[in-house]
Amino acid sequence: MKRSNRPAWLGAIAIIAIVLLSLFAAPNNSKINTGSTYNRAADGYGAWYAFMQQQGVSIKRWQKPFSDIQPQNSPVTFLQISSHPREAILSSQEHEWIEKGNTLVILGAGARVTEAEFSTMQKSPQGNIKIDTRRRYQKADSKQVNLGDRFGAVVWERNYQKGKVIFSTTPYLAANAYQDYLSNFKYLASLVAEKNHTVFVDEYIHGYKDADVRKKESEADLSSFFQKTPLFPILVQVGILLLLLIWAQNRRFGKPVALETPVIDNSEAYIQALAGVLQKADTTDFVVEMVGKQEQLQLQKALGLGQILLERQALLDFWVQKTGASAAELDAVLKLQSRKQPLSERDLLNWLGKWRTIKGIKN
């Protein structure tokens, strides 16, 4: 008795369930670090942050919500490098904060894709700035454009009473990938390093949070930690797999009954398949020729005449000599197969029946 393949099916189901759960439940951290000063990859800003520190700029990482920014002794420049494009629209809270004399710099503002070249060199007081994007903002006034071309603005700004906001269509303005373009680093530095301003880089949007913030948001307890890390989906997957394995071993529906596999006659299957093809192609003349040759060879073998096809008259003479029977019926089947003309299904069956009769006479 063959073993049941039920565990194999259940294992396949378990694997599919795990894959689907991984796709939909596992956290997606593939882009959250884009623009982070902690990120040393090409899309990070670790090199630019170190550059600013070397320049003696007062720059700090901000790991709290934007709403937690308290009034400082000096104005603040707040740099946000978005992992995903955001609309060039300010919230009421951001608007009110800027009006107090602060500056908000947003890299990665949403804009439409234009016919501009993907890689361009834009002129600025800091030198040529390498820009790798086709996105351009086309609603900015010419006086607001800080960096751009005939297709639109790459960097533009708006003034709100004492403060201003600066937008950039590319989030990679001074990313680690541009370390060979010092002018890019200097240009971003000129946007944020205003006189008497303290520079904050938003790391909260990249998932970095101070201890008090994590505690406030209930992320310090163990259960919340597991729920927000890949460990939780993994534990769920293991649980599903264990349940399926337990169910597989619990033969509540009785012992499996093995099905008998039918023995396939390859010769018969081939003949039937070939017959079907020939029937559809309406090539009965080919069937008559090939079957007729085989029937003649079998008859010659029975008469002791060897495996070389004889001429029709020679075979007829041997037939009469060996059997003493009339040669008329044998002559009829031999003439029919030499005609090489299509036969109806009925005539074909009659022809095969005559061959059976002839072999019966010999036996």
SESE-381418 format. One record per residue (C-alpha): residue number from 1; x, y, z. Coordinates in steps of 0.5 Angstrom, whole numbers, plus 500, padded with zeros to 3 digits. Example, Ala and Ser with C-alpha at 12.3 -4.5 7.8 and 13.67 -1.06 7.14 Angstrom:
REM residues 2
<num: 1	c1: 525	c2: 491	c3: 516>
<num: 2	c1: 527	c2: 498	c3: 514>
//
This chain:
REM residues 363
<num: 1	c1: 500	c2: 500	c3: 500>
<num: 2	c1: 503	c2: 507	c3: 498>
<num: 3	c1: 503	c2: 512	c3: 503>
<num: 4	c1: 498	c2: 518	c3: 503>
<num: 5	c1: 501	c2: 524	c3: 500>
<num: 6	c1: 496	c2: 528	c3: 505>
<num: 7	c1: 502	c2: 531	c3: 509>
<num: 8	c1: 505	c2: 533	c3: 503>
<num: 9	c1: 499	c2: 537	c3: 501>
<num: 10	c1: 499	c2: 540	c3: 508>
<num: 11	c1: 506	c2: 542	c3: 508>
<num: 12	c1: 505	c2: 546	c3: 501>
<num: 13	c1: 499	c2: 549	c3: 504>
<num: 14	c1: 503	c2: 551	c3: 510>
<num: 15	c1: 509	c2: 554	c3: 506>
<num: 16	c1: 504	c2: 558	c3: 502>
<num: 17	c1: 500	c2: 561	c3: 508>
<num: 18	c1: 507	c2: 563	c3: 511>
<num: 19	c1: 509	c2: 566	c3: 505>
<num: 20	c1: 503	c2: 570	c3: 504>
<num: 21	c1: 503	c2: 572	c3: 512>
<num: 22	c1: 510	c2: 575	c3: 510>
<num: 23	c1: 508	c2: 579	c3: 505>
<num: 24	c1: 502	c2: 582	c3: 508>
<num: 25	c1: 504	c2: 582	c3: 516>
<num: 26	c1: 512	c2: 583	c3: 516>
<num: 27	c1: 514	c2: 590	c3: 517>
<num: 28	c1: 516	c2: 594	c3: 511>
<num: 29	c1: 523	c2: 597	c3: 513>
<num: 30	c1: 526	c2: 598	c3: 506>
<num: 31	c1: 525	c2: 605	c3: 505>
<num: 32	c1: 524	c2: 608	c3: 512>
<num: 33	c1: 531	c2: 609	c3: 512>
<num: 34	c1: 532	c2: 613	c3: 506>
<num: 35	c1: 534	c2: 620	c3: 508>
<num: 36	c1: 536	c2: 618	c3: 515>
<num: 37	c1: 543	c2: 621	c3: 518>
<num: 38	c1: 544	c2: 614	c3: 521>
<num: 39	c1: 544	c2: 611	c3: 514>
<num: 40	c1: 551	c2: 610	c3: 511>
<num: 41	c1: 548	c2: 607	c3: 504>
<num: 42	c1: 547	c2: 611	c3: 498>
<num: 43	c1: 540	c2: 614	c3: 500>
<num: 44	c1: 542	c2: 616	c3: 507>
<num: 45	c1: 545	c2: 623	c3: 509>
<num: 46	c1: 550	c2: 620	c3: 514>
<num: 47	c1: 556	c2: 623	c3: 510>
<num: 48	c1: 553	c2: 630	c3: 509>
<num: 49	c1: 551	c2: 630	c3: 517>
<num: 50	c1: 558	c2: 629	c3: 518>
<num: 51	c1: 560	c2: 635	c3: 513>
<num: 52	c1: 556	c2: 639	c3: 517>
<num: 53	c1: 559	c2: 638	c3: 524>
<num: 54	c1: 566	c2: 639	c3: 521>
<num: 55	c1: 564	c2: 646	c3: 519>
<num: 56	c1: 562	c2: 647	c3: 526>
<num: 57	c1: 554	c2: 648	c3: 524>
<num: 58	c1: 550	c2: 647	c3: 530>
<num: 59	c1: 546	c2: 641	c3: 528>
<num: 60	c1: 542	c2: 636	c3: 532>
<num: 61	c1: 538	c2: 630	c3: 530>
<num: 62	c1: 531	c2: 631	c3: 532>
<num: 63	c1: 527	c2: 624	c3: 535>
<num: 64	c1: 521	c2: 627	c3: 537>
<num: 65	c1: 514	c2: 629	c3: 533>
<num: 66	c1: 514	c2: 635	c3: 530>
<num: 67	c1: 509	c2: 638	c3: 535>
<num: 68	c1: 514	c2: 637	c3: 541>
<num: 69	c1: 518	c2: 643	c3: 538>
<num: 70	c1: 519	c2: 648	c3: 544>
<num: 71	c1: 521	c2: 655	c3: 543>
<num: 72	c1: 528	c2: 656	c3: 542>
<num: 73	c1: 533	c2: 661	c3: 544>
<num: 74	c1: 534	c2: 662	c3: 537>
<num: 75	c1: 530	c2: 661	c3: 531>
<num: 76	c1: 530	c2: 654	c3: 528>
<num: 77	c1: 531	c2: 651	c3: 521>
<num: 78	c1: 528	c2: 644	c3: 521>
<num: 79	c1: 530	c2: 639	c3: 516>
<num: 80	c1: 525	c2: 633	c3: 513>
<num: 81	c1: 528	c2: 628	c3: 508>
<num: 82	c1: 522	c2: 625	c3: 506>
<num: 83	c1: 522	c2: 617	c3: 505>
<num: 84	c1: 516	c2: 618	c3: 500>
<num: 85	c1: 514	c2: 624	c3: 496>
<num: 86	c1: 509	c2: 629	c3: 500>
<num: 87	c1: 505	c2: 634	c3: 498>
<num: 88	c1: 508	c2: 641	c3: 498>
<num: 89	c1: 502	c2: 643	c3: 502>
<num: 90	c1: 503	c2: 645	c3: 510>
<num: 91	c1: 499	c2: 643	c3: 516>
<num: 92	c1: 496	c2: 649	c3: 520>
<num: 93	c1: 501	c2: 647	c3: 525>
<num: 94	c1: 507	c2: 648	c3: 520>
<num: 95	c1: 504	c2: 654	c3: 518>
<num: 96	c1: 504	c2: 657	c3: 525>
<num: 97	c1: 511	c2: 655	c3: 527>
<num: 98	c1: 514	c2: 658	c3: 520>
<num: 99	c1: 510	c2: 665	c3: 522>
<num: 100	c1: 514	c2: 665	c3: 528>
<num: 101	c1: 521	c2: 666	c3: 524>
<num: 102	c1: 523	c2: 659	c3: 523>
<num: 103	c1: 525	c2: 655	c3: 517>
<num: 104	c1: 522	c2: 649	c3: 514>
<num: 105	c1: 526	c2: 645	c3: 509>
<num: 106	c1: 523	c2: 639	c3: 506>
<num: 107	c1: 526	c2: 635	c3: 501>
<num: 108	c1: 522	c2: 630	c3: 497>
<num: 109	c1: 516	c2: 634	c3: 495>
<num: 110	c1: 511	c2: 632	c3: 490>
<num: 111	c1: 511	c2: 634	c3: 483>
<num: 112	c1: 510	c2: 632	c3: 476>
<num: 113	c1: 514	c2: 628	c3: 472>
<num: 114	c1: 517	c2: 632	c3: 466>
<num: 115	c1: 521	c2: 632	c3: 459>
<num: 116	c1: 527	c2: 634	c3: 463>
<num: 117	c1: 533	c2: 630	c3: 463>
<num: 118	c1: 534	c2: 625	c3: 469>
<num: 119	c1: 541	c2: 627	c3: 470>
<num: 120	c1: 542	c2: 635	c3: 470>
<num: 121	c1: 547	c2: 640	c3: 473>
<num: 122	c1: 544	c2: 646	c3: 475>
<num: 123	c1: 548	c2: 652	c3: 477>
<num: 124	c1: 548	c2: 655	c3: 483>
<num: 125	c1: 553	c2: 660	c3: 487>
<num: 126	c1: 556	c2: 654	c3: 490>
<num: 127	c1: 557	c2: 651	c3: 484>
<num: 128	c1: 554	c2: 646	c3: 479>
<num: 129	c1: 549	c2: 642	c3: 483>
<num: 130	c1: 548	c2: 635	c3: 480>
<num: 131	c1: 540	c2: 633	c3: 480>
<num: 132	c1: 538	c2: 626	c3: 478>
<num: 133	c1: 530	c2: 627	c3: 477>
<num: 134	c1: 525	c2: 629	c3: 472>
<num: 135	c1: 520	c2: 632	c3: 477>
<num: 136	c1: 519	c2: 639	c3: 477>
<num: 137	c1: 514	c2: 644	c3: 480>
<num: 138	c1: 511	c2: 648	c3: 475>
<num: 139	c1: 507	c2: 653	c3: 480>
<num: 140	c1: 512	c2: 657	c3: 483>
<num: 141	c1: 513	c2: 664	c3: 481>
<num: 142	c1: 520	c2: 666	c3: 478>
<num: 143	c1: 522	c2: 670	c3: 484>
<num: 144	c1: 521	c2: 663	c3: 489>
<num: 145	c1: 525	c2: 659	c3: 484>
<num: 146	c1: 532	c2: 657	c3: 488>
<num: 147	c1: 534	c2: 652	c3: 483>
<num: 148	c1: 531	c2: 650	c3: 476>
<num: 149	c1: 531	c2: 650	c3: 469>
<num: 150	c1: 526	c2: 651	c3: 463>
<num: 151	c1: 522	c2: 645	c3: 465>
<num: 152	c1: 520	c2: 648	c3: 472>
<num: 153	c1: 523	c2: 649	c3: 479>
<num: 154	c1: 527	c2: 643	c3: 483>
<num: 155	c1: 528	c2: 648	c3: 489>
<num: 156	c1: 523	c2: 653	c3: 491>
<num: 157	c1: 521	c2: 657	c3: 497>
<num: 158	c1: 515	c2: 661	c3: 500>
<num: 159	c1: 515	c2: 666	c3: 505>
<num: 160	c1: 510	c2: 667	c3: 511>
<num: 161	c1: 511	c2: 673	c3: 515>
<num: 162	c1: 518	c2: 672	c3: 519>
<num: 163	c1: 519	c2: 665	c3: 517>
<num: 164	c1: 520	c2: 661	c3: 510>
<num: 165	c1: 519	c2: 654	c3: 507>
<num: 166	c1: 524	c2: 651	c3: 502>
<num: 167	c1: 521	c2: 645	c3: 498>
<num: 168	c1: 526	c2: 640	c3: 494>
<num: 169	c1: 523	c2: 635	c3: 489>
<num: 170	c1: 529	c2: 631	c3: 490>
<num: 171	c1: 530	c2: 627	c3: 497>
<num: 172	c1: 537	c2: 626	c3: 495>
<num: 173	c1: 540	c2: 633	c3: 494>
<num: 174	c1: 546	c2: 631	c3: 498>
<num: 175	c1: 545	c2: 624	c3: 499>
<num: 176	c1: 551	c2: 619	c3: 501>
<num: 177	c1: 551	c2: 618	c3: 493>
<num: 178	c1: 553	c2: 625	c3: 492>
<num: 179	c1: 560	c2: 625	c3: 496>
<num: 180	c1: 564	c2: 626	c3: 490>
<num: 181	c1: 560	c2: 633	c3: 488>
<num: 182	c1: 562	c2: 637	c3: 494>
<num: 183	c1: 557	c2: 643	c3: 491>
<num: 184	c1: 551	c2: 639	c3: 493>
<num: 185	c1: 553	c2: 638	c3: 500>
<num: 186	c1: 555	c2: 646	c3: 500>
<num: 187	c1: 548	c2: 648	c3: 497>
<num: 188	c1: 544	c2: 644	c3: 502>
<num: 189	c1: 548	c2: 647	c3: 507>
<num: 190	c1: 547	c2: 654	c3: 505>
<num: 191	c1: 539	c2: 652	c3: 505>
<num: 192	c1: 539	c2: 650	c3: 512>
<num: 193	c1: 545	c2: 654	c3: 516>
<num: 194	c1: 542	c2: 661	c3: 517>
<num: 195	c1: 545	c2: 666	c3: 521>
<num: 196	c1: 543	c2: 665	c3: 529>
<num: 197	c1: 539	c2: 659	c3: 527>
<num: 198	c1: 539	c2: 652	c3: 530>
<num: 199	c1: 539	c2: 646	c3: 525>
<num: 200	c1: 535	c2: 640	c3: 527>
<num: 201	c1: 534	c2: 634	c3: 522>
<num: 202	c1: 528	c2: 630	c3: 523>
<num: 203	c1: 529	c2: 623	c3: 525>
<num: 204	c1: 523	c2: 621	c3: 528>
<num: 205	c1: 520	c2: 620	c3: 521>
<num: 206	c1: 525	c2: 615	c3: 520>
<num: 207	c1: 523	c2: 611	c3: 526>
<num: 208	c1: 528	c2: 614	c3: 531>
<num: 209	c1: 525	c2: 616	c3: 537>
<num: 210	c1: 528	c2: 618	c3: 544>
<num: 211	c1: 527	c2: 614	c3: 550>
<num: 212	c1: 521	c2: 618	c3: 553>
<num: 213	c1: 518	c2: 618	c3: 546>
<num: 214	c1: 518	c2: 611	c3: 546>
<num: 215	c1: 515	c2: 610	c3: 553>
<num: 216	c1: 510	c2: 615	c3: 552>
<num: 217	c1: 508	c2: 611	c3: 545>
<num: 218	c1: 508	c2: 605	c3: 549>
<num: 219	c1: 513	c2: 602	c3: 545>
<num: 220	c1: 517	c2: 600	c3: 551>
<num: 221	c1: 513	c2: 594	c3: 554>
<num: 222	c1: 515	c2: 587	c3: 551>
<num: 223	c1: 509	c2: 585	c3: 548>
<num: 224	c1: 508	c2: 592	c3: 544>
<num: 225	c1: 516	c2: 591	c3: 542>
<num: 226	c1: 514	c2: 584	c3: 539>
<num: 227	c1: 508	c2: 586	c3: 535>
<num: 228	c1: 512	c2: 591	c3: 531>
<num: 229	c1: 518	c2: 587	c3: 530>
<num: 230	c1: 519	c2: 581	c3: 525>
<num: 231	c1: 519	c2: 577	c3: 531>
<num: 232	c1: 511	c2: 577	c3: 532>
<num: 233	c1: 509	c2: 575	c3: 524>
<num: 234	c1: 515	c2: 569	c3: 525>
<num: 235	c1: 511	c2: 567	c3: 531>
<num: 236	c1: 505	c2: 567	c3: 528>
<num: 237	c1: 507	c2: 563	c3: 522>
<num: 238	c1: 511	c2: 558	c3: 527>
<num: 239	c1: 504	c2: 557	c3: 530>
<num: 240	c1: 500	c2: 556	c3: 524>
<num: 241	c1: 505	c2: 551	c3: 522>
<num: 242	c1: 505	c2: 547	c3: 528>
<num: 243	c1: 497	c2: 547	c3: 528>
<num: 244	c1: 497	c2: 544	c3: 521>
<num: 245	c1: 502	c2: 539	c3: 523>
<num: 246	c1: 498	c2: 536	c3: 529>
<num: 247	c1: 492	c2: 536	c3: 524>
<num: 248	c1: 496	c2: 532	c3: 519>
<num: 249	c1: 498	c2: 527	c3: 524>
<num: 250	c1: 491	c2: 526	c3: 527>
<num: 251	c1: 487	c2: 522	c3: 523>
<num: 252	c1: 480	c2: 523	c3: 525>
<num: 253	c1: 478	c2: 521	c3: 518>
<num: 254	c1: 480	c2: 514	c3: 518>
<num: 255	c1: 486	c2: 511	c3: 515>
<num: 256	c1: 488	c2: 513	c3: 508>
<num: 257	c1: 486	c2: 508	c3: 502>
<num: 258	c1: 491	c2: 508	c3: 497>
<num: 259	c1: 488	c2: 508	c3: 490>
<num: 260	c1: 491	c2: 503	c3: 485>
<num: 261	c1: 494	c2: 506	c3: 479>
<num: 262	c1: 492	c2: 503	c3: 472>
<num: 263	c1: 497	c2: 500	c3: 468>
<num: 264	c1: 498	c2: 503	c3: 462>
<num: 265	c1: 500	c2: 500	c3: 455>
<num: 266	c1: 505	c2: 504	c3: 452>
<num: 267	c1: 504	c2: 501	c3: 445>
<num: 268	c1: 496	c2: 501	c3: 445>
<num: 269	c1: 496	c2: 508	c3: 448>
<num: 270	c1: 501	c2: 510	c3: 442>
<num: 271	c1: 497	c2: 507	c3: 437>
<num: 272	c1: 490	c2: 510	c3: 439>
<num: 273	c1: 494	c2: 517	c3: 439>
<num: 274	c1: 496	c2: 516	c3: 432>
<num: 275	c1: 490	c2: 513	c3: 430>
<num: 276	c1: 486	c2: 519	c3: 433>
<num: 277	c1: 491	c2: 524	c3: 429>
<num: 278	c1: 491	c2: 520	c3: 422>
<num: 279	c1: 483	c2: 520	c3: 423>
<num: 280	c1: 483	c2: 528	c3: 424>
<num: 281	c1: 488	c2: 529	c3: 418>
<num: 282	c1: 483	c2: 524	c3: 414>
<num: 283	c1: 489	c2: 520	c3: 411>
<num: 284	c1: 486	c2: 513	c3: 411>
<num: 285	c1: 491	c2: 512	c3: 405>
<num: 286	c1: 497	c2: 512	c3: 409>
<num: 287	c1: 494	c2: 508	c3: 414>
<num: 288	c1: 492	c2: 503	c3: 409>
<num: 289	c1: 499	c2: 503	c3: 406>
<num: 290	c1: 503	c2: 502	c3: 413>
<num: 291	c1: 498	c2: 497	c3: 416>
<num: 292	c1: 498	c2: 493	c3: 409>
<num: 293	c1: 505	c2: 492	c3: 409>
<num: 294	c1: 505	c2: 490	c3: 416>
<num: 295	c1: 500	c2: 485	c3: 414>
<num: 296	c1: 503	c2: 482	c3: 408>
<num: 297	c1: 510	c2: 481	c3: 412>
<num: 298	c1: 506	c2: 477	c3: 417>
<num: 299	c1: 503	c2: 473	c3: 412>
<num: 300	c1: 510	c2: 472	c3: 409>
<num: 301	c1: 513	c2: 470	c3: 415>
<num: 302	c1: 507	c2: 465	c3: 416>
<num: 303	c1: 508	c2: 462	c3: 409>
<num: 304	c1: 516	c2: 462	c3: 411>
<num: 305	c1: 518	c2: 467	c3: 406>
<num: 306	c1: 522	c2: 472	c3: 410>
<num: 307	c1: 522	c2: 479	c3: 411>
<num: 308	c1: 523	c2: 482	c3: 404>
<num: 309	c1: 516	c2: 485	c3: 401>
<num: 310	c1: 515	c2: 480	c3: 395>
<num: 311	c1: 511	c2: 483	c3: 388>
<num: 312	c1: 504	c2: 482	c3: 389>
<num: 313	c1: 504	c2: 476	c3: 383>
<num: 314	c1: 509	c2: 472	c3: 387>
<num: 315	c1: 506	c2: 472	c3: 393>
<num: 316	c1: 499	c2: 470	c3: 390>
<num: 317	c1: 503	c2: 464	c3: 387>
<num: 318	c1: 506	c2: 462	c3: 394>
<num: 319	c1: 499	c2: 463	c3: 397>
<num: 320	c1: 496	c2: 458	c3: 392>
<num: 321	c1: 502	c2: 453	c3: 393>
<num: 322	c1: 502	c2: 453	c3: 400>
<num: 323	c1: 494	c2: 454	c3: 402>
<num: 324	c1: 491	c2: 451	c3: 396>
<num: 325	c1: 486	c2: 456	c3: 397>
<num: 326	c1: 483	c2: 461	c3: 392>
<num: 327	c1: 488	c2: 467	c3: 391>
<num: 328	c1: 482	c2: 472	c3: 389>
<num: 329	c1: 481	c2: 475	c3: 396>
<num: 330	c1: 488	c2: 476	c3: 397>
<num: 331	c1: 489	c2: 479	c3: 391>
<num: 332	c1: 483	c2: 484	c3: 392>
<num: 333	c1: 486	c2: 486	c3: 399>
<num: 334	c1: 493	c2: 487	c3: 396>
<num: 335	c1: 490	c2: 491	c3: 390>
<num: 336	c1: 487	c2: 496	c3: 395>
<num: 337	c1: 493	c2: 498	c3: 399>
<num: 338	c1: 497	c2: 499	c3: 392>
<num: 339	c1: 491	c2: 504	c3: 390>
<num: 340	c1: 494	c2: 509	c3: 395>
<num: 341	c1: 487	c2: 513	c3: 395>
<num: 342	c1: 483	c2: 515	c3: 401>
<num: 343	c1: 478	c2: 510	c3: 404>
<num: 344	c1: 471	c2: 511	c3: 407>
<num: 345	c1: 471	c2: 509	c3: 415>
<num: 346	c1: 467	c2: 503	c3: 412>
<num: 347	c1: 471	c2: 501	c3: 407>
<num: 348	c1: 477	c2: 501	c3: 411>
<num: 349	c1: 474	c2: 496	c3: 416>
<num: 350	c1: 472	c2: 492	c3: 411>
<num: 351	c1: 479	c2: 491	c3: 408>
<num: 352	c1: 481	c2: 490	c3: 415>
<num: 353	c1: 476	c2: 484	c3: 416>
<num: 354	c1: 479	c2: 481	c3: 410>
<num: 355	c1: 486	c2: 481	c3: 412>
<num: 356	c1: 483	c2: 477	c3: 419>
<num: 357	c1: 480	c2: 472	c3: 414>
<num: 358	c1: 486	c2: 471	c3: 410>
<num: 359	c1: 490	c2: 470	c3: 416>
<num: 360	c1: 485	c2: 465	c3: 419>
<num: 361	c1: 485	c2: 461	c3: 412>
<num: 362	c1: 493	c2: 460	c3: 413>
<num: 363	c1: 492	c2: 458	c3: 421>
//
